[in-house]
Amino acid sequence: AVLNRWGDGPDTPQGVRNRLRGYGPDAAELAGQLDDDSIRLAAAGVRRLYREWAALPAGETLRLTWPLHDSWLRLMSPA
């Protein structure tokens, strides 16, 4: 929901909340609990993962850890 791949509203915090509300009651409850900064951070993280995946040579494995390391989060651009 944090990155809109199907043209279903804007990629703003409110747009993300609106998309989440369309996924059912549990997602709607989550939408009400997320602040704007958390949504922006999640969107930046997903954009970074897309870049990492796109740069990965064919046949290689994308390996991730959770939670994300602080140094990784500092590299994310909020754009």
C-alpha positions, 0 to 999 in steps of 0.5 A: 500500500505504501507505493501505488503500483496500480494508479489507485490514489496518490503516494501520500500518507493519506493516500496510503491510509485510504488504500489500506482502508480498502484491504479490510478491517484489520488494515483499516485499523492499522491505517488509523495508527500510522503517523505520516513519518512512519508511512514516509519511512516505509515508502522510502524503504520500499523504493530503496528495495526496488533500487537494490533489486533492479541493480541485482544481477540476473539469478542472484538472490536479494537478501534482507534483514529485519529490522533494518539496520540504522545505517541503512535507514540513514541512507534512505531519501525521504523524497 
